[in-house]
Amino acid sequence: MSLAFVVVAVALHVLSSLFWAGTTFALSRSGGLGLDALRRPQMAAATAAILSGIALWALLHRGGDGRAEHVLATGAAAALIAALIQFGLLRGGRALSGQRVAAGLLAVAALCMAVARYV
């Protein structure tokens, strides 16, 4: 495992996750203003966050079964459900509801990622 690869994967994961969650929170509060313009960038950021998260799990947590891994897995599940709701299940008139539900799930994911190291 190359340190440079881990650094790049962490940077990609953090930056794409920040964009995904930030735009989700903003769209939830704005009543969906800008939803059409941000749908594809959000989808790209979500994809990058999920794929880089999978890579980081494989590199840093594979085979781990401690509390930290359980907390990270909970956060990852929340993020995956958020992505399914935002981009798969809720389209059209229900898209704003999907953004609001996803905002809560992404908040859970962010909290899990932040505290996993300390549990």
C-alpha positions, -999 to 999 in steps of 0.1 A, spaced: 0 0 0 15 33 -11 11 62 13 6 85 -17 -24 64 -29 -39 65 6 -35 103 8 -51 107 -27 -80 84 -17 -86 102 15 -86 136 -2 -110 124 -29 -132 108 -3 -134 139 19 -138 165 -8 -164 145 -28 -183 138 5 -182 174 15 -197 185 -19 -223 158 -18 -234 165 17 -231 202 14 -253 205 -17 -278 181 -2 -281 203 29 -284 234 8 -310 219 -15 -330 207 15 -331 242 30 -337 261 -3 -368 242 -12 -351 225 -41 -339 257 -58 -311 245 -82 -320 208 -79 -319 202 -116 -285 219 -120 -269 200 -92 -283 165 -98 -255 153 -120 -226 169 -100 -242 154 -68 -244 120 -85 -207 122 -96 -196 133 -61 -217 105 -44 -201 80 -68 -166 93 -61 -173 93 -23 -186 57 -23 -159 43 -46 -131 60 -26 -147 48 6 -146 13 -6 -110 16 -16 -101 31 18 -120 3 36 -101 -23 16 -68 -7 23 -72 3 60 -100 -17 75 -102 -51 57 -106 -79 82 -112 -55 111 -141 -63 134 -137 -36 161 -160 -8 172 -144 16 147 -153 -7 118 -189 -11 131 -193 27 133 -177 32 99 -200 4 84 -230 22 99 -220 55 83 -213 37 50 -248 21 51 -264 55 58 -245 70 28 -255 42 5 -292 45 15 -290 83 10 -276 77 -25 -304 52 -33 -330 76 -21 -316 106 -39 -307 90 -73 -327 58 -76 -360 58 -57 -372 94 -56 -375 113 -89 -397 141 -101 -420 157 -76 -406 136 -48 -370 147 -53 -371 174 -27 -384 149 -1 -355 126 -11 -330 154 -6 -344 160 29 -342 124 39 -308 120 24 -296 151 43 -304 134 76 -287 102 65 -256 120 53 -254 138 87 -254 104 103 -227 92 79 -205 123 86 -209 118 124 -200 81 121 -169 89 100 -158 117 125 -161 96 156 -151 61 144 -115 67 154 -124 75 190 -147 46 198 
